[in-house]
Amino acid sequence: MGELFGTDGIRGIANAYPMTTDIALKVGMGAAHLFRNRHQRPKIVIGKDTRISGYMIENAITAGICAMGVDVLLVGPLPTPGIAFITTSMRADAGIVISASHNPYEYNGIKIFAGTGFKLPDEVEAEIERLILTGEIDRIPRPDVADIGRAKRIDDAHGRYIVYLKNTFPRNLTLEGLKIVLDCAHGAAYKVAPAVFEELGAQVIVVGDRPNGKNINSGCGSLHPGEMARLVQEHEAHVGIAFDGDADRVILADENGEILDGDQVMAICAKHLHARGRLQKNTVVATVMSNMGLEVALRSMGISLVRTAVGDRYVVERMIQDDYCLGGEQSGHIIFLEHSTTGDGILSALQILAVMLEAQRPLSELKTVMERFPQTLKNVRVAQKRNIEEVPEIMTCASKIEDRLGSDGRLLIRPSGTEPVIRVMIEGRDETLIETLAEEMADLIRKHFNRPTTATAEGSSCCS
């Protein structure tokens, strides 16, 4: 990670560094500079979610791109995977997404897709960052006024994406007779998602479809699926579906209102594809955050699990490298490489619905393929990010926790790629034990990475 680009592009509080119009302008200039020599008239797609700051950042990026002699295709609010699709469909040189995904509306972000629909390689992001931070971007010659880029809106982007999504659903199946609760998180899917499921025949009860620029992800969507799950029970629906702000993730609820995460979705889909000989190399790719229960379930089916660093880009890179077709994250970011170049919440929901229909079994039965190990996650906000290996006390405590867990559990400590947060994840069979150990480690991190206000009481430490 660099100063600007993290694991998922640039992200931060809107109108504060690095999410300022000045940086956005230069990101547009840098991207245009790198791509403008590929065609006689290069073009870059720009889309966004529903945050109020999206207007400001969209205009700044557009100005930077046009200033370097590259055209802009504006698609407006559209899910991140939809922008990746439009980028390839329009044969654009790149696609830029203005979104902070699951974060509150105060945040915004910039991530870039190559013309192939895959996220930019680290080295290309690093070059854009270098151009900006060294000031070289300001010294690059600009085109003559006659060659300045133009911006135009693509009015049928929603329709193109809807048709694409419907074509990923088996043509011999229909959603007629299914009642679905759909939570769009007041985000980028608020128009597209209801249309997809309704056009395939479902009865759809939609919530989270009234964005006002400030309510994205607020008490709704995949981060807050409780209301969606409650509505499933209230309306006696067959399934609940919740997206995050840019709709690249999905969290489900079965007909009883019980929540399913991305690990359970992968287990269900892996079993289905494996039984039909469509799971390439009998392997699923997940991150180090995926539950041990997924690994155990897949092993019992003769399926291997490959783990990567956290971040969908690393999952996709491994899938491409070793020719795998299914991967994802516990958060609900699932990649079906047969259909898409990135995680797509709507597409993932369609694949699960297809499994339900083909198996003629409700989601409550399908999810029994996997038993989740108890898992606890502590997000420790820190004043500074340092390598935990530089702190002997933390490393000693980690070693003792791992000894306590044995082979039935694991500890993972990692810094967030988008926030000043260190995540502590522990899983094992004893829920009380893992909660105690996780809080112990979180306190120790607070002690060393912030002002020492919450040091663990002497003699009460699980690591003592």
C-alpha positions as CSV (number, residue, x, y, z in Angstrom):
1,M,0.0,0.0,0.0
2,G,1.1,3.5,-0.7
3,E,0.2,6.9,0.7
4,L,-2.8,7.3,-1.5
5,F,-3.8,3.8,-2.7
6,G,-4.8,1.1,-0.2
7,T,-6.1,-2.4,-0.7
8,D,-9.2,-1.0,-2.5
9,G,-8.1,2.2,-4.2
10,I,-8.1,5.6,-2.4
11,R,-10.5,6.1,0.5
12,G,-11.1,8.6,3.2
13,I,-13.4,11.4,4.6
14,A,-14.8,13.4,1.7
15,N,-13.3,16.9,1.3
16,A,-10.3,16.0,3.5
17,Y,-7.0,14.6,2.3
18,P,-6.7,12.4,0.4
19,M,-10.3,12.6,-0.8
20,T,-10.1,16.2,-2.0
21,T,-11.0,17.6,-5.4
22,D,-7.3,18.4,-5.9
23,I,-6.3,14.8,-5.5
24,A,-9.3,13.6,-7.6
25,L,-8.4,16.0,-10.4
26,K,-4.8,14.6,-10.4
27,V,-6.0,11.0,-10.3
28,G,-8.0,11.7,-13.4
29,M,-5.0,13.3,-15.0
30,G,-2.7,10.4,-14.1
31,A,-5.1,7.8,-15.3
32,A,-5.7,9.6,-18.5
33,H,-2.0,10.1,-19.1
34,L,-1.3,6.3,-18.7
35,F,-4.1,5.3,-21.0
36,R,-4.2,8.0,-23.6
37,N,-1.6,6.6,-26.0
38,R,-3.5,3.3,-26.4
39,H,-6.0,4.5,-29.0
40,Q,-6.5,7.4,-31.3
41,R,-9.4,8.6,-29.1
42,P,-9.2,6.9,-25.7
43,K,-12.1,7.0,-23.3
44,I,-12.7,6.3,-19.6
45,V,-15.9,5.4,-17.9
46,I,-16.9,7.0,-14.6
47,G,-19.6,5.8,-12.3
48,K,-20.5,6.3,-8.6
49,D,-22.7,5.4,-5.7
50,T,-25.3,7.7,-4.1
51,R,-23.1,9.8,-1.7
52,I,-23.6,13.5,-1.8
53,S,-19.8,14.0,-2.2
54,G,-20.0,12.0,-5.4
55,Y,-20.9,15.0,-7.5
56,M,-17.9,17.0,-6.3
57,I,-15.4,14.1,-7.0
58,E,-17.0,13.1,-10.3
59,N,-16.6,16.6,-11.7
60,A,-13.0,16.8,-10.5
61,I,-12.0,13.5,-12.0
62,T,-13.8,14.4,-15.2
63,A,-11.9,17.7,-15.5
64,G,-8.6,15.9,-15.0
65,I,-9.3,13.3,-17.6
66,C,-10.5,15.8,-20.2
67,A,-7.6,18.1,-19.5
68,M,-5.3,15.3,-20.7
69,G,-7.2,14.8,-24.0
70,V,-9.2,11.7,-23.0
71,D,-13.0,11.4,-23.3
72,V,-15.2,10.6,-20.4
73,L,-18.4,8.3,-20.4
74,L,-20.5,9.1,-17.4
75,V,-22.9,6.4,-16.2
76,G,-24.1,8.0,-12.9
77,P,-25.1,5.8,-9.9
78,L,-24.4,2.2,-10.7
79,P,-23.0,-0.8,-8.8
80,T,-19.2,-1.2,-8.9
81,P,-19.5,-4.4,-10.9
82,G,-21.8,-2.7,-13.3
83,I,-19.1,-0.1,-14.0
84,A,-16.6,-2.8,-14.6
85,F,-19.1,-4.4,-17.0
86,I,-19.8,-1.2,-18.8
87,T,-16.1,-0.5,-19.1
88,T,-15.6,-3.7,-21.1
89,S,-18.9,-3.4,-22.9
90,M,-18.1,0.1,-24.2
91,R,-14.5,-1.0,-25.0
92,A,-13.2,1.8,-22.8
93,D,-9.6,2.1,-21.8
94,A,-10.4,2.2,-18.1
95,G,-13.3,2.6,-15.6
96,I,-13.3,4.7,-12.5
97,V,-15.7,4.0,-9.5
98,I,-16.4,6.8,-7.0
99,S,-17.5,4.9,-3.9
100,A,-16.5,4.1,-0.3
101,S,-18.4,0.8,-0.5
102,H,-19.7,-0.2,2.9
103,N,-18.4,2.9,4.7
104,P,-20.7,5.7,6.0
105,Y,-21.7,8.6,3.7
106,E,-19.0,10.9,5.1
107,Y,-16.4,8.7,3.4
108,N,-15.8,8.4,-0.3
109,G,-13.2,6.6,-2.5
110,I,-11.8,6.1,-6.0
111,K,-10.9,2.8,-7.5
112,I,-9.9,2.1,-11.1
113,F,-10.6,-0.8,-13.4
114,A,-8.5,-1.6,-16.5
115,G,-10.2,-2.0,-19.8
116,T,-10.4,-5.7,-19.1
117,G,-12.8,-5.1,-16.2
118,F,-10.2,-6.2,-13.6
119,K,-8.9,-3.8,-11.0
120,L,-5.6,-2.1,-11.9
121,P,-2.4,-4.0,-10.9
122,D,-0.6,-2.6,-7.9
123,E,2.2,-1.3,-10.1
124,V,-0.1,0.9,-12.2
125,E,-1.7,2.4,-9.1
126,A,1.8,3.0,-7.8
127,E,2.7,4.9,-11.0
128,I,-0.4,7.1,-10.7
129,E,0.5,7.8,-7.1
130,R,4.1,8.6,-8.0
131,L,3.0,11.1,-10.7
132,I,0.8,12.9,-8.1
133,L,3.1,12.9,-5.1
134,T,6.3,13.9,-7.0
135,G,4.4,16.7,-8.8
136,E,5.4,15.2,-12.1
137,I,1.7,15.2,-13.2
138,D,1.8,19.0,-13.2
139,R,4.8,19.0,-15.6
140,I,3.3,16.7,-18.2
141,P,2.5,18.6,-21.4
142,R,-1.2,19.2,-22.0
143,P,-2.9,18.8,-25.3
144,D,-3.9,21.8,-27.5
145,V,-7.4,23.2,-26.8
146,A,-8.7,21.4,-29.9
147,D,-7.7,18.1,-28.4
148,I,-9.3,18.5,-25.0
149,G,-11.4,15.5,-24.0
150,R,-15.2,15.5,-24.0
151,A,-17.7,14.1,-21.4
152,K,-21.0,12.6,-22.3
153,R,-23.6,10.5,-20.4
154,I,-24.4,6.9,-21.3
155,D,-28.2,6.9,-20.8
156,D,-28.7,3.2,-21.3
157,A,-26.0,1.9,-18.9
158,H,-28.6,0.7,-16.4
159,G,-30.5,-1.3,-19.1
160,R,-27.3,-2.8,-20.4
161,Y,-26.3,-4.0,-17.0
162,I,-29.8,-5.4,-16.2
163,V,-29.7,-7.4,-19.4
164,Y,-26.3,-8.8,-18.6
165,L,-27.3,-9.8,-15.1
166,K,-30.4,-11.6,-16.3
167,N,-28.4,-13.5,-18.8
168,T,-26.3,-15.0,-16.0
169,F,-29.4,-16.7,-14.6
170,P,-30.3,-20.1,-16.1
171,R,-32.7,-19.6,-19.0
172,N,-34.7,-22.7,-18.0
173,L,-35.5,-21.2,-14.5
174,T,-37.9,-18.4,-13.4
175,L,-38.3,-16.6,-10.1
176,E,-42.1,-16.7,-10.4
177,G,-43.6,-17.8,-7.1
178,L,-40.7,-16.5,-5.0
179,K,-41.2,-13.7,-2.5
180,I,-37.9,-11.7,-1.9
181,V,-37.1,-8.9,0.6
182,L,-34.5,-6.7,-1.0
183,D,-32.4,-4.2,0.9
184,C,-30.5,-1.8,-1.4
185,A,-28.7,0.1,1.4
186,H,-29.9,3.4,-0.2
187,G,-26.9,2.8,-2.5
188,A,-25.9,2.2,-6.1
189,A,-28.3,-0.8,-6.6
190,Y,-31.5,1.1,-5.7
191,K,-32.8,1.1,-9.3
192,V,-31.0,-1.8,-10.9
193,A,-31.6,-4.6,-8.3
194,P,-35.4,-4.4,-8.0
195,A,-35.7,-4.4,-11.8
196,V,-33.5,-7.5,-12.2
197,F,-35.5,-9.6,-9.7
198,E,-38.9,-8.3,-10.8
199,E,-38.2,-8.9,-14.5
200,L,-37.2,-12.5,-13.7
201,G,-40.6,-13.0,-12.1
202,A,-40.1,-12.5,-8.3
203,Q,-42.4,-10.7,-6.0
204,V,-40.1,-8.1,-4.5
205,I,-40.5,-6.1,-1.3
206,V,-37.9,-3.3,-1.6
207,V,-36.3,-1.3,1.2
208,G,-33.3,0.9,1.2
209,D,-34.2,2.4,-2.1
210,R,-34.6,6.1,-1.2
211,P,-31.1,7.5,-1.3
212,N,-30.8,11.2,-0.2
213,G,-27.0,11.4,-0.3
214,K,-26.5,10.9,3.4
215,N,-28.3,7.7,4.3
216,I,-26.2,5.2,2.3
217,N,-25.4,2.1,4.6
218,S,-27.1,3.9,7.5
219,G,-28.7,1.1,9.6
220,C,-29.4,-0.9,6.5
221,G,-27.8,-3.1,3.8
222,S,-25.3,-5.9,4.2
223,L,-23.7,-4.3,7.3
224,H,-27.0,-4.0,9.1
225,P,-29.1,-7.0,7.8
226,G,-31.3,-7.2,10.9
227,E,-34.2,-5.3,9.5
228,M,-34.1,-7.2,6.2
229,A,-34.2,-10.5,8.2
230,R,-37.1,-9.2,10.3
231,L,-39.1,-8.3,7.1
232,V,-38.5,-11.8,5.7
233,Q,-40.3,-13.2,8.7
234,E,-43.0,-10.5,8.7
235,H,-43.8,-11.0,5.0
236,E,-43.2,-14.8,5.0
237,A,-40.7,-14.4,2.2
238,H,-38.5,-17.1,0.8
239,V,-35.3,-15.2,1.1
240,G,-33.8,-11.8,2.1
241,I,-31.1,-10.1,0.1
242,A,-29.0,-7.1,1.4
243,F,-26.3,-5.2,-0.5
244,D,-23.7,-2.7,0.6
245,G,-23.5,0.8,-0.8
246,D,-21.8,-0.1,-4.1
247,A,-23.5,-3.6,-4.3
248,D,-20.4,-5.6,-4.8
249,R,-21.3,-7.7,-1.7
250,V,-24.4,-9.5,-0.6
251,I,-25.7,-10.9,2.7
252,L,-28.7,-13.2,2.8
253,A,-31.4,-14.3,5.2
254,D,-33.2,-17.7,4.9
255,E,-36.9,-18.0,5.2
256,N,-36.6,-18.1,9.0
257,G,-34.8,-14.8,9.1
258,E,-31.4,-16.4,9.9
259,I,-28.4,-14.6,8.4
260,L,-26.0,-16.2,5.9
261,D,-22.6,-14.6,5.2
262,G,-20.2,-14.9,2.3
263,D,-18.6,-18.1,3.6
264,Q,-21.9,-19.9,3.7
265,V,-22.8,-18.7,0.2
266,M,-19.4,-20.0,-1.1
267,A,-20.0,-23.4,0.6
268,I,-23.5,-23.8,-1.0
269,C,-22.3,-22.7,-4.4
270,A,-19.1,-24.8,-4.2
271,K,-21.1,-27.9,-3.4
272,H,-23.5,-27.2,-6.3
273,L,-20.8,-26.6,-8.9
274,H,-18.7,-29.5,-7.6
275,A,-21.6,-31.9,-8.0
276,R,-22.0,-30.8,-11.7
277,G,-18.4,-30.9,-12.5
278,R,-18.2,-27.2,-12.9
279,L,-15.9,-26.3,-10.0
280,Q,-12.5,-25.8,-11.7
281,K,-9.7,-27.8,-10.0
282,N,-12.2,-28.6,-7.2
283,T,-10.9,-25.5,-5.4
284,V,-12.4,-22.4,-3.8
285,V,-10.3,-19.2,-3.1
286,A,-11.0,-17.3,0.1
287,T,-9.1,-14.9,2.4
288,V,-7.5,-15.5,5.8
289,M,-10.7,-14.1,7.4
290,S,-12.9,-16.9,6.2
291,N,-14.3,-19.1,8.9
292,M,-12.6,-22.4,9.7
293,G,-16.0,-24.0,9.2
294,L,-15.8,-23.3,5.5
295,E,-12.5,-25.1,5.3
296,V,-13.8,-28.1,7.2
297,A,-17.0,-28.3,5.1
298,L,-15.2,-28.1,1.8
299,R,-12.7,-30.7,2.9
300,S,-15.5,-33.1,3.7
301,M,-16.7,-32.7,0.1
302,G,-13.3,-33.3,-1.4
303,I,-12.8,-29.6,-2.2
304,S,-9.6,-27.6,-1.4
305,L,-9.6,-24.1,0.1
306,V,-6.8,-21.7,-0.9
307,R,-6.4,-18.6,1.3
308,T,-5.1,-15.2,0.3
309,A,-4.6,-11.8,2.0
310,V,-7.7,-9.8,2.7
311,G,-9.0,-7.9,-0.3
312,D,-11.0,-9.1,-3.3
313,R,-8.2,-8.1,-5.6
314,Y,-6.0,-10.7,-4.1
315,V,-8.7,-13.3,-4.4
316,V,-9.2,-12.5,-8.1
317,E,-5.5,-12.5,-8.8
318,R,-5.1,-16.0,-7.3
319,M,-8.2,-17.2,-9.2
320,I,-6.7,-15.9,-12.5
321,Q,-3.2,-17.2,-11.7
322,D,-4.3,-20.8,-11.0
323,D,-7.5,-20.9,-13.2
324,Y,-10.1,-21.2,-10.4
325,C,-13.7,-20.1,-10.9
326,L,-15.2,-19.5,-7.4
327,G,-13.8,-17.3,-4.7
328,G,-14.7,-14.6,-2.2
329,E,-14.8,-13.1,1.2
330,Q,-16.8,-13.6,4.4
331,S,-18.2,-10.1,3.9
332,G,-20.3,-11.3,1.0
333,H,-17.9,-10.3,-1.8
334,I,-18.2,-13.4,-4.1
335,I,-16.5,-13.8,-7.4
336,F,-18.0,-16.1,-10.1
337,L,-15.2,-15.7,-12.7
338,E,-17.3,-17.5,-15.3
339,H,-19.6,-14.5,-15.3
340,S,-17.8,-11.5,-13.8
341,T,-14.4,-9.9,-13.3
342,T,-15.2,-8.7,-9.8
343,G,-17.5,-9.4,-6.9
344,D,-21.2,-8.7,-7.8
345,G,-23.9,-8.8,-5.1
346,I,-26.8,-9.0,-7.5
347,L,-25.1,-11.7,-9.6
348,S,-24.2,-13.7,-6.4
349,A,-27.8,-13.5,-5.2
350,L,-29.0,-14.8,-8.6
351,Q,-26.6,-17.8,-8.4
352,I,-27.9,-18.7,-4.9
353,L,-31.5,-18.5,-6.1
354,A,-30.7,-20.8,-9.0
355,V,-29.3,-23.3,-6.6
356,M,-32.4,-23.1,-4.5
357,L,-34.6,-23.7,-7.5
358,E,-32.6,-26.5,-9.0
359,A,-32.2,-28.3,-5.7
360,Q,-35.9,-27.5,-4.8
361,R,-34.7,-26.9,-1.2
362,P,-35.1,-23.8,1.0
363,L,-32.0,-21.8,2.0
364,S,-32.4,-23.0,5.6
365,E,-31.6,-26.6,4.4
366,L,-28.9,-25.6,1.9
367,K,-26.9,-23.7,4.6
368,T,-26.5,-26.9,6.7
369,V,-23.6,-27.9,4.3
370,M,-21.4,-25.7,6.6
371,E,-21.2,-25.3,10.4
372,R,-19.7,-22.0,11.4
373,F,-17.0,-22.0,14.1
374,P,-17.7,-19.3,16.7
375,Q,-15.7,-16.2,15.6
376,T,-15.2,-12.8,17.1
377,L,-13.8,-9.7,15.4
378,K,-12.5,-6.6,17.3
379,N,-11.8,-3.5,15.2
380,V,-9.3,-1.5,17.3
381,R,-9.1,2.2,16.2
382,V,-5.5,3.3,16.5
383,A,-3.6,6.6,16.4
384,Q,-0.8,5.1,14.4
385,K,-0.2,2.0,12.3
386,R,2.9,0.0,13.1
387,N,4.0,-3.6,12.4
388,I,2.8,-5.6,15.4
389,E,5.9,-7.7,15.1
390,E,7.8,-4.6,16.4
391,V,6.0,-5.0,19.8
392,P,7.4,-8.0,21.7
393,E,4.5,-7.9,24.3
394,I,1.9,-8.3,21.5
395,M,3.9,-11.1,19.9
396,T,4.2,-13.0,23.2
397,C,0.5,-12.7,23.9
398,A,-0.3,-13.9,20.4
399,S,1.8,-17.0,20.9
400,K,0.1,-17.8,24.1
401,I,-3.3,-17.3,22.6
402,E,-2.5,-19.7,19.8
403,D,-1.3,-22.3,22.3
404,R,-4.6,-21.9,24.2
405,L,-6.6,-22.4,21.0
406,G,-4.7,-25.4,19.7
407,S,-5.8,-27.0,16.4
408,D,-9.4,-26.0,17.0
409,G,-8.9,-22.3,16.5
410,R,-6.8,-19.5,15.1
411,L,-5.8,-15.9,15.7
412,L,-5.4,-13.3,13.0
413,I,-4.2,-9.7,13.5
414,R,-4.1,-7.4,10.6
415,P,-4.3,-3.7,9.8
416,S,-7.2,-2.4,7.8
417,G,-6.3,-1.3,4.3
418,T,-8.8,1.6,4.3
419,E,-9.1,2.8,7.9
420,P,-6.9,3.6,10.9
421,V,-7.9,0.3,12.4
422,I,-6.2,-3.0,13.5
423,R,-8.5,-6.0,13.3
424,V,-8.2,-8.8,15.8
425,M,-10.0,-12.0,14.7
426,I,-10.2,-15.2,16.8
427,E,-12.2,-18.3,16.2
428,G,-12.5,-21.6,17.9
429,R,-15.1,-23.9,19.4
430,D,-15.4,-22.2,22.8
431,E,-17.3,-18.9,22.2
432,T,-16.6,-17.6,25.8
433,L,-12.9,-18.2,25.5
434,I,-12.4,-16.6,22.1
435,E,-14.3,-13.5,23.2
436,T,-12.1,-13.1,26.3
437,L,-8.9,-13.7,24.4
438,A,-9.9,-11.2,21.6
439,E,-10.7,-8.5,24.1
440,E,-7.4,-9.1,25.9
441,M,-5.5,-8.7,22.6
442,A,-7.5,-5.6,21.7
443,D,-6.7,-4.0,25.0
444,L,-3.0,-4.7,24.4
445,I,-3.1,-3.1,21.0
446,R,-4.8,0.0,22.4
447,K,-2.1,0.2,25.0
448,H,0.7,0.2,22.5
449,F,-0.8,2.0,19.5
450,N,-2.7,4.8,21.3
451,R,-2.1,6.7,24.5
452,P,-2.0,4.2,27.3
453,T,-5.5,4.7,28.6
454,T,-6.7,1.1,28.7
455,A,-3.8,-1.0,29.8
456,T,-4.9,-4.5,31.0
457,A,-5.1,-4.8,34.8
458,E,-2.1,-6.6,36.3
459,G,-2.8,-10.3,37.0
460,S,-6.0,-10.5,35.0
461,S,-4.4,-11.1,31.6
462,C,-5.2,-14.3,29.7
463,C,-1.6,-14.1,28.4
464,S,0.0,-13.7,31.8
